[in-house]
């Protein structure tokens, strides 16, 4: 009897959990090797999330004044409140590539979970609604249909990533977190961006004009420009390039 109890206890202790929640993944993305060769200037891709709220003109003004291209990920919520800024971006099609950040800034995760205090979509149907809602808002503002998607928190399950790709989108990861969700101080944000290397994809935020991080983002961009870096947009990345996913 005692032996049987021990065997049962061992089975419970070491058996894999039948209903363990799928692990969340955070995609990584870097630019491919420069086709022009090693003697060319280093390149980075600057990607800026516009989650909701307003627009950080410190960053936007820096981009326009210095002719620096960037990929802007916008939500339907942000578009609703920033129509005039959208018109400014549309007036500079050579600089700004507008892509999908979702409808309501809901993490596109198909399980019930909270990430950074945000409740995830929780089902494949809700993931689809978040992606499609963002795309519809972009097209309603007279912008080109998005080809890239980055969800709130930039975290997914493997199944939600597969679903989004099957919907025709490429998922935008990154390799440098430039502003820590816009919560870093200006000096640290500047340092992170200034230290970007050839091929990095930088993520930062353009919707928090009252946060100190925005000033650092603007300065970091100018630091890279002064170092001779070239800036490219995500639409410059070849379609055949695979995007990895890291935990």
Beta strands, then each sheet from edge to edge (+ up, - down):
strand 1: 26-28
strand 2: 43-50
strand 3: 70-74
strand 4: 96-100
strand 5: 114-115
strand 6: 118-119
strand 7: 148-149
strand 8: 170-171
strand 9: 176-177
strand 10: 201-205
strand 11: 230-232
strand 12: 244-246
sheet 1: 1+ 12-
sheet 2: 4+ 3+ 2+ 10+ 9+
sheet 3: 4+ 3+ 2+ 11+
sheet 4: 5+ 6-
sheet 5: 7+ 8+
end
